[in-house]
Amino acid sequence: MSAADYPHITLLEWPYDDSNPTVDFDFSDLHFDGAIIWAYSGSPWARRLLQMGIPVVNCGSNWIQEGVPSVAFDWETLQDELVEKFVSLGRKHAAIVSHNLGNDPFKISWLKQLTDRLGSEADISTEFFIAPGIPSEEHQRMFQPAREAEIIRFLQEMPQPAAIYCDDDYLAALLCRVARDANFRIPQDIAVMGFGNFTVSKVSSPAISSIEIHGQMIGRQAFQMVRQRLETPEAKFPQVQHVRLEFIERDTFRFELVKDAVVAQVNRIIEREACQGINVDELARRLGVSRNTLNRRFQQEYGITPGKKIRAIRVQQAKQMLVNSDHSVTKVAELCGFPEPANFVNFFRREVGQTPNEYRNSAQKSEI
């Protein structure tokens, strides 16, 4: 998408199999000026690019210590927030579920640190489980959950209630599918969080809590970093640009102690449809209660009115897109449930005290 804005730049794509980081490439027949890579620190072809003196930008954290300009997730903040999420859930047992990480020393270190912090800071007993198989197989494996003997044994041996963090949404979806088939309740017995906010997390039943990675923003930032180094190689630029990871809370990683079943249903509808234009009158009509009754019962349980919660979700979504995407204000308005951009601007100014453009500009200046 970024390359399309610069007609004088030709973009070449070179796919590779990251399950084997020792694979090397022959670049002798290729002529290019810069490279955007997403590679493990042991990949010989990536190291050879550096030796060739080609400007390289890496998407990830594996090359930061070697001085390679990088666009990386804000892993430190994510870890702080994950610990907070696990603590707020109030469970004494947890697990980190991942694929074989032999090729990714950074993630091994990060997940070990997360496990240690959950134990030392939150007194949560945490185990690490390496899931069998490879990521590309998980789509098919969800159709035969009874065959997942290792995952079933892991779930049966794990003390409950427990909370589980999976480092991939498809892995989280597979684990939820196996758990439900084995008669575990989600999230009452096992609360599950994935990573990536891929489509599978949204369409699974129950919907999977996940972490949004803002892939388009990563790609755009990496492209701009490479372009700057090609056009002004003598200039000094920040070595690392961090991209914030956002929690998307859905059904699998919470357990609401709400006595009023109607109110709990309203809350789920709001979280799912707030940015689709839902309003309090429609909620009351769908649930068969009056607006005043709904407001009173919702406020008794959650301390705020349903209208205020709808506004809060729309503001949060708008803020995230204004900071983490380059969508126009008109597009942000549409994605937040406002057909008319002017109505969105007035709403945002009333709730935040700034126009969307003013908020975007101030957020960008604070990052610099």
C-alpha positions in Angstrom: 0.0 0.0 0.0 2.8 2.4 0.8 4.8 1.6 -2.3 1.7 2.5 -4.4 2.1 6.1 -3.2 5.6 6.2 -4.7 5.5 5.3 -8.4 9.3 5.5 -8.8 9.7 2.7 -6.2 9.3 -1.0 -7.3 8.4 -3.4 -4.6 9.6 -7.0 -4.8 8.4 -9.7 -2.5 10.5 -12.7 -1.5 8.6 -15.3 0.6 10.5 -17.7 2.8 9.8 -20.6 5.2 10.4 -19.3 8.7 10.2 -22.8 10.1 13.8 -23.3 8.9 15.9 -20.2 9.7 19.1 -21.8 8.4 17.8 -21.5 4.8 20.0 -19.2 2.7 19.2 -17.3 -0.5 21.3 -16.4 -3.5 20.9 -12.6 -4.1 23.5 -12.5 -7.0 20.8 -12.1 -9.7 18.8 -9.5 -7.8 19.4 -5.8 -7.8 17.7 -3.8 -5.1 18.4 -0.8 -2.9 16.8 -1.5 0.4 15.0 -4.3 2.2 12.2 -4.7 4.7 12.5 -8.1 6.5 10.8 -10.1 9.2 13.4 -12.6 10.2 14.9 -14.5 13.1 18.3 -13.3 14.3 19.9 -16.6 13.1 18.8 -16.2 9.5 22.0 -16.3 7.4 20.4 -14.5 4.4 19.4 -11.5 6.6 22.9 -11.3 8.0 24.3 -11.3 4.5 22.1 -8.4 3.5 23.7 -6.4 6.3 27.1 -7.4 5.2 26.3 -6.2 1.7 25.7 -2.7 3.1 22.0 -2.6 2.0 19.7 -0.5 4.1 17.6 -3.0 6.1 14.6 -2.4 8.3 13.3 -5.3 10.4 9.7 -5.8 11.6 10.2 -7.3 15.0 12.6 -7.3 17.9 15.2 -9.9 17.0 17.7 -7.6 15.4 17.4 -4.5 17.6 20.5 -5.4 19.8 22.6 -5.6 16.7 21.7 -2.1 15.7 19.3 -2.9 12.9 16.6 -0.2 12.5 13.3 -1.9 13.5 9.6 -1.5 13.8 8.7 -3.5 16.9 5.8 -4.2 19.1 5.8 -2.5 22.5 6.4 -5.7 24.2 7.3 -4.1 27.6 4.0 -2.4 27.9 2.2 -5.4 26.7 3.7 -7.5 29.4 2.8 -5.0 32.1 -0.8 -5.0 30.8 -1.0 -8.8 30.5 0.1 -9.2 34.2 -2.6 -6.7 35.1 -5.2 -8.6 33.1 -4.4 -11.9 34.7 -4.5 -10.3 38.2 -7.9 -8.6 37.6 -9.3 -12.0 36.6 -8.6 -13.2 40.1 -7.3 -16.7 39.3 -4.4 -18.5 41.0 -3.5 -20.7 38.1 -2.4 -19.8 34.6 -0.6 -21.2 31.5 1.3 -19.8 28.5 0.6 -21.9 25.4 2.9 -21.6 22.4 4.3 -23.4 19.4 7.9 -24.6 19.3 9.9 -21.4 19.8 13.4 -22.8 19.0 13.8 -20.4 16.2 12.8 -17.2 18.1 15.1 -16.5 21.1 13.5 -13.1 21.7 10.0 -14.6 22.2 11.4 -17.4 24.4 13.0 -14.8 26.7 9.8 -12.6 26.7 7.5 -15.5 27.6 9.8 -16.8 30.3 9.9 -13.3 31.8 6.1 -13.1 31.7 5.8 -16.5 33.5 8.3 -15.4 36.2 6.4 -12.1 36.7 3.1 -13.8 37.1 4.6 -15.9 39.9 6.7 -13.3 41.7 4.4 -10.2 41.3 0.9 -11.8 41.3 1.4 -15.1 43.1 -0.1 -16.9 40.1 1.2 -20.5 39.5 2.1 -20.5 35.8 3.1 -23.3 33.5 4.4 -23.3 30.0 2.9 -25.7 27.4 4.3 -26.3 23.9 1.4 -27.2 21.7 1.9 -30.1 19.3 1.9 -29.7 15.5 2.5 -26.6 13.4 0.4 -23.4 13.0 -0.7 -24.2 9.4 -2.4 -27.4 10.5 -4.7 -25.8 13.1 -7.5 -24.9 10.7 -8.1 -28.5 9.9 -7.5 -29.8 13.5 -10.4 -27.9 14.9 -12.8 -30.3 13.1 -11.4 -33.3 15.1 -10.9 -32.1 18.7 -11.2 -35.6 20.2 -7.9 -36.5 18.5 -6.0 -33.8 20.4 -4.7 -36.1 23.2 -1.8 -33.9 24.3 -4.0 -30.8 24.6 -6.8 -32.8 26.4 -4.3 -34.1 28.9 -2.8 -30.6 29.5 -6.3 -29.2 30.2 -7.3 -32.1 32.5 -4.1 -31.8 34.5 -4.3 -28.1 34.9 -5.8 -26.8 38.2 -8.9 -24.8 37.7 -10.2 -22.2 37.4 -7.3 -21.0 35.2 -6.4 -18.4 32.7 -4.5 -19.2 29.5 -2.5 -16.9 27.1 -1.9 -18.3 23.6 0.6 -16.6 21.4 -1.7 -17.1 18.3 -5.4 -16.8 17.7 -5.7 -20.0 15.8 -4.0 -21.8 18.6 -6.5 -20.2 21.0 -9.4 -21.2 18.8 -8.1 -24.8 18.7 -7.7 -24.9 22.5 -11.2 -23.5 23.0 -12.7 -26.1 20.6 -10.9 -29.0 22.4 -11.9 -27.6 25.9 -15.6 -27.3 25.0 -15.6 -30.8 23.4 -14.2 -32.1 26.7 -16.9 -30.3 28.7 -14.8 -27.5 30.1 -16.7 -24.2 30.6 -15.2 -21.1 29.0 -14.5 -18.7 30.7 -15.8 -20.1 34.0 -13.3 -23.0 34.1 -10.7 -21.8 31.6 -10.3 -18.2 30.4 -8.5 -17.9 27.1 -6.7 -15.0 25.3 -5.2 -15.2 21.9 -2.9 -12.9 19.8 -3.3 -11.2 16.5 -7.1 -10.4 16.4 -7.4 -12.5 13.3 -10.9 -13.3 11.9 -11.0 -16.6 13.7 -11.1 -14.8 17.0 -14.2 -12.8 16.0 -16.2 -15.6 14.5 -15.4 -18.3 17.1 -18.1 -19.3 19.6 -17.4 -18.0 22.2 -15.6 -15.0 20.7 -11.9 -15.0 21.7 -10.3 -12.1 23.5 -7.2 -11.1 21.6 -4.5 -8.6 21.0 -4.6 -6.3 17.9 -1.2 -6.0 16.1 -2.0 -3.2 13.7 -0.2 -4.9 10.8 -0.9 -2.1 8.2 0.7 0.5 10.5 3.8 -1.7 10.9 4.1 -2.1 7.2 3.7 1.6 6.6 6.2 2.6 9.2 8.8 0.1 8.0 8.4 1.4 4.4 8.9 5.0 5.5 12.0 4.1 7.5 13.6 2.4 4.5 12.6 5.2 2.1 14.1 7.8 4.4 17.4 5.9 4.6 17.5 5.6 0.8 16.8 9.3 0.2 18.8 10.9 2.9 21.4 8.3 4.1 23.5 10.9 5.9 20.5 11.9 8.2 20.0 10.5 11.7 16.7 8.8 12.4 15.2 6.9 15.5 16.6 3.4 15.6 13.4 1.8 16.8 9.7 2.7 16.3 7.3 1.0 18.7 3.8 0.0 17.8 1.3 -0.2 20.6 -0.6 -3.5 21.0 -4.3 -3.2 21.9 -6.4 -5.6 24.0 -9.7 -6.7 22.4 -11.8 -8.0 25.2 -14.4 -10.6 24.2 -16.2 -13.6 25.9 -13.3 -16.0 26.6 -11.2 -13.9 29.0 -13.6 -12.6 31.6 -16.2 -13.9 34.1 -18.7 -11.3 35.0 -20.5 -11.8 38.3 -23.6 -10.1 37.1 -26.9 -11.2 38.7 -29.2 -9.7 36.0 -29.1 -11.9 32.9 -30.8 -9.3 30.8 -28.2 -6.7 31.7 -25.3 -9.1 31.0 -26.8 -9.7 27.5 -27.1 -6.0 26.9 -23.5 -5.5 27.9 -22.4 -8.2 25.4 -24.5 -6.6 22.6 -22.9 -3.2 23.3 -19.4 -4.5 23.2 -20.1 -6.2 19.9 -22.2 -3.6 18.2 -21.4 -0.2 19.7 -19.5 0.8 16.6 -22.3 -0.4 14.3 -24.6 2.4 15.4 -26.5 0.6 18.2 -28.5 3.0 20.5 -30.3 2.6 23.9 -33.8 2.7 22.4 -32.9 -0.2 20.0 -31.4 -2.2 22.9 -34.5 -1.7 25.0 -36.7 -2.8 22.1 -34.7 -5.9 21.4 -34.7 -6.9 25.0 -38.4 -6.1 25.6 -37.9 -3.5 28.4 -38.5 0.2 28.6 -35.6 2.6 28.2 -35.9 3.9 31.8 -35.9 0.3 33.1 -32.8 -0.7 31.1 -30.9 2.4 32.2 -31.7 1.8 35.9 -30.9 -1.9 35.8 -27.7 -1.4 33.8 -26.5 1.3 36.1 -27.1 -0.9 39.1 -24.8 -3.6 37.8 -22.1 -1.5 36.0 -22.2 1.9 37.6 -22.8 3.7 34.2 -25.7 3.9 31.8 -25.7 1.8 28.6 -25.5 5.1 26.6 -22.4 6.1 28.3 -20.8 2.7 27.7 -21.7 2.9 24.0 -20.0 6.4 23.8 -16.9 5.2 25.7 -16.4 2.2 23.3 -16.8 4.4 20.2 -14.4 7.0 21.6 -11.8 4.3 22.4 -12.1 2.8 18.9 -11.8 6.2 17.3 -8.7 7.0 19.4 -7.0 3.7 18.5 -7.6 4.2 14.7 -6.5 7.9 14.8 -3.2 6.9 16.4 -2.5 3.5 14.9 -3.8 3.9 11.4 -3.7 6.5 8.6 -7.4 6.3 7.9 -9.0 9.6 7.0 -11.4 11.1 9.6 -14.2 10.2 7.2 -13.2 6.5 7.3 -12.7 6.5 11.1 -16.2 8.0 11.4 -17.7 5.3 9.2 -15.9 2.5 11.2 -17.2 4.0 14.5 -20.8 4.0 13.3 -21.2 7.6 12.1 -22.5 7.8 8.5 -22.0 11.6 8.6 -18.4 12.7 9.4 -19.6 16.1 10.8 -21.7 14.3 13.4 -18.6 12.2 14.3 -16.4 15.4 14.7 -19.0 17.0 16.9 -19.3 13.8 19.0 -15.5 13.4 19.4 -15.0 17.1 20.3 -17.7 16.8 22.9 -16.3 13.6 24.5 -12.6 14.3 24.2 -12.3 18.1 24.1 -10.4 18.0 20.8 -11.3 17.4 17.2 -10.2 14.1 15.7 -7.4 15.8 13.7 -6.2 17.8 16.8 -6.1 14.5 18.8 -4.2 12.7 16.1 -1.6 15.6 15.8 -1.1 15.8 19.6 -0.7 12.0 19.9 1.9 11.9 17.1 3.8 14.8 18.7 3.9 13.0 22.1 5.3 9.9 20.4 8.1 11.9 18.9 
